[in-house]
Amino acid sequence: MRKVRPEELPAFLEAGVKVVDVRPPEKRETPLPFPAEWVPLEKIQKGEHGLPKVPLLLVCERGLLSQVAALYLEAEGYEAMSLEGGLKALTEGR
């Protein structure tokens, strides 16, 4: 699973990568600074996500849930990446 560094994010967004927000409902207070489809980790774990087989960039608050989600999706044959450090890394400038 590839980890995308925050400074790489603009290039991925410009290239049209599909962004998936895997945060649970109670953690979605922080708005995303880019468009994303919301599919909670639980649905990915159950295989109930319906995501297209395109490169996916998964995001969460700190980067941990997105890594887990990426591993599940890779096991299904997806090209899945995780935003390193999550949304916190974007807002804290890391």
TATAQUI-V93776 format. One record per pair of residues at least 6 apart in sequence whose ideal C-beta (glycine too) atoms are under 8 Angstrom apart, sorted by the first residue. I is the first residue (numbers start at 1). GAP is how many residues later the second one is. If there is no record, write none. Layout:
i=I gap=GAP
i=I gap=GAP
This chain:
i=1 gap=66
i=1 gap=69
i=1 gap=70
i=1 gap=73
i=1 gap=79
i=1 gap=80
i=1 gap=81
i=2 gap=79
i=2 gap=80
i=3 gap=60
i=3 gap=64
i=3 gap=78
i=3 gap=79
i=3 gap=80
i=3 gap=81
i=4 gap=8
i=4 gap=53
i=4 gap=77
i=4 gap=78
i=4 gap=79
i=4 gap=80
i=5 gap=79
i=6 gap=77
i=6 gap=78
i=6 gap=79
i=6 gap=83
i=6 gap=84
i=6 gap=88
i=9 gap=25
i=9 gap=74
i=9 gap=81
i=12 gap=45
i=12 gap=69
i=13 gap=6
i=13 gap=21
i=17 gap=37
i=17 gap=38
i=17 gap=39
i=17 gap=40
i=17 gap=64
i=18 gap=19
i=18 gap=33
i=18 gap=34
i=18 gap=36
i=18 gap=37
i=18 gap=38
i=18 gap=39
i=19 gap=13
i=19 gap=15
i=19 gap=16
i=19 gap=17
i=19 gap=18
i=19 gap=37
i=19 gap=38
i=19 gap=39
i=19 gap=40
i=20 gap=16
i=20 gap=17
i=20 gap=18
i=20 gap=19
i=20 gap=31
i=20 gap=36
i=20 gap=37
i=20 gap=38
i=20 gap=39
i=20 gap=49
i=21 gap=7
i=21 gap=11
i=21 gap=15
i=21 gap=16
i=21 gap=17
i=21 gap=18
i=21 gap=38
i=21 gap=39
i=22 gap=17
i=22 gap=18
i=22 gap=19
i=22 gap=22
i=22 gap=36
i=22 gap=37
i=22 gap=38
i=22 gap=43
i=22 gap=44
i=22 gap=47
i=23 gap=15
i=23 gap=17
i=23 gap=18
i=23 gap=36
i=23 gap=37
i=23 gap=38
i=23 gap=42
i=24 gap=16
i=24 gap=17
i=24 gap=18
i=24 gap=41
i=25 gap=15
i=27 gap=33
i=27 gap=34
i=28 gap=10
i=30 gap=31
i=30 gap=57
i=30 gap=61
i=32 gap=27
i=32 gap=55
i=33 gap=57
i=36 gap=23
i=37 gap=14
i=39 gap=10
i=39 gap=12
i=41 gap=19
i=41 gap=24
i=41 gap=27
i=41 gap=28
i=43 gap=6
i=44 gap=25
i=44 gap=28
i=44 gap=29
i=45 gap=24
i=45 gap=27
i=47 gap=29
i=49 gap=24
i=51 gap=22
i=51 gap=27
i=53 gap=24
i=53 gap=25
i=54 gap=25
i=55 gap=24
i=55 gap=25
i=55 gap=26
i=56 gap=14
i=56 gap=17
i=56 gap=22
i=56 gap=23
i=56 gap=24
i=56 gap=25
i=57 gap=24
i=57 gap=25
i=57 gap=26
i=58 gap=8
i=58 gap=9
i=58 gap=11
i=58 gap=12
i=58 gap=15
i=58 gap=22
i=58 gap=23
i=58 gap=24
i=58 gap=25
i=59 gap=7
i=59 gap=23
i=59 gap=24
i=59 gap=27
i=59 gap=28
i=60 gap=6
i=60 gap=9
i=60 gap=23
i=60 gap=26
i=60 gap=27
i=61 gap=25
i=61 gap=26
i=61 gap=27
i=62 gap=23
i=62 gap=24
i=62 gap=25
i=62 gap=26
i=63 gap=19
i=63 gap=20
i=63 gap=21
i=63 gap=22
i=63 gap=23
i=63 gap=25
i=63 gap=26
i=64 gap=22
i=66 gap=16
i=66 gap=17
i=66 gap=20
i=67 gap=15
i=69 gap=11
i=69 gap=13
i=70 gap=10
i=70 gap=11
i=70 gap=12
i=71 gap=9
i=73 gap=7
i=74 gap=6
i=83 gap=6
i=83 gap=7
i=85 gap=9
i=88 gap=6
